[in-house]
Amino acid sequence: MDKRDWHILQMLYREKNITKVAGNLFMSQPALTKRIQQIENEYEVKVIHRGKKGSNLLPKVNT
């Protein structure tokens, strides 16, 4: 994960909307969604929850 990925996650936390974040980053929504999926696959963890009211970062789970 690089600096840009952290920036994506920070913006998703604030905006809670993939389309808005994609626009702010000057990228398409499908490209952003694919990058989020790559992050999820790389770390084998679900990063965001996609719902009717937008996207939310999932809370940290203590194990």
C-alpha positions in Angstrom: 0.0 0.0 0.0 1.4 3.3 -1.0 0.8 6.9 0.0 -2.0 7.3 -2.6 -3.9 4.3 -1.2 -3.8 5.9 2.3 -5.1 9.1 0.8 -8.0 7.2 -0.9 -8.9 5.6 2.4 -8.8 9.0 4.2 -11.0 10.6 1.6 -13.5 7.7 1.8 -13.7 8.1 5.5 -14.5 11.8 5.2 -16.8 11.7 2.1 -18.5 8.3 2.5 -19.1 8.3 -1.2 -17.0 6.6 -3.8 -18.2 8.8 -6.7 -17.3 12.0 -4.9 -13.9 10.6 -3.9 -13.2 9.5 -7.5 -14.1 13.0 -8.8 -11.9 14.7 -6.2 -9.0 12.4 -7.2 -9.6 13.0 -11.0 -10.2 9.3 -11.6 -13.2 7.3 -12.8 -15.5 5.6 -10.2 -14.8 2.1 -11.7 -11.0 2.7 -11.5 -11.3 3.7 -7.8 -13.5 0.7 -7.1 -11.0 -1.6 -8.7 -8.2 0.0 -6.6 -10.2 -0.5 -3.4 -10.8 -4.2 -4.4 -7.1 -4.6 -5.0 -6.3 -3.2 -1.6 -8.9 -5.6 -0.1 -7.4 -8.6 -1.9 -3.8 -7.7 -1.1 -4.5 -7.6 2.6 -7.3 -10.2 2.6 -9.6 -7.9 4.5 -12.8 -6.0 3.6 -12.0 -2.3 3.8 -15.4 -0.7 3.0 -19.0 -1.5 3.4 -21.1 -0.4 0.4 -24.6 0.6 1.4 -27.6 2.6 0.3 -26.4 5.6 2.1 -22.8 5.5 0.8 -19.6 3.7 1.5 -18.2 3.4 5.0 -14.8 2.2 6.2 -15.3 -0.9 8.3 -14.3 -0.5 12.0 -11.1 -2.0 13.3 -11.7 -5.4 14.9 -9.5 -6.4 17.9 -8.5 -10.0 17.9 
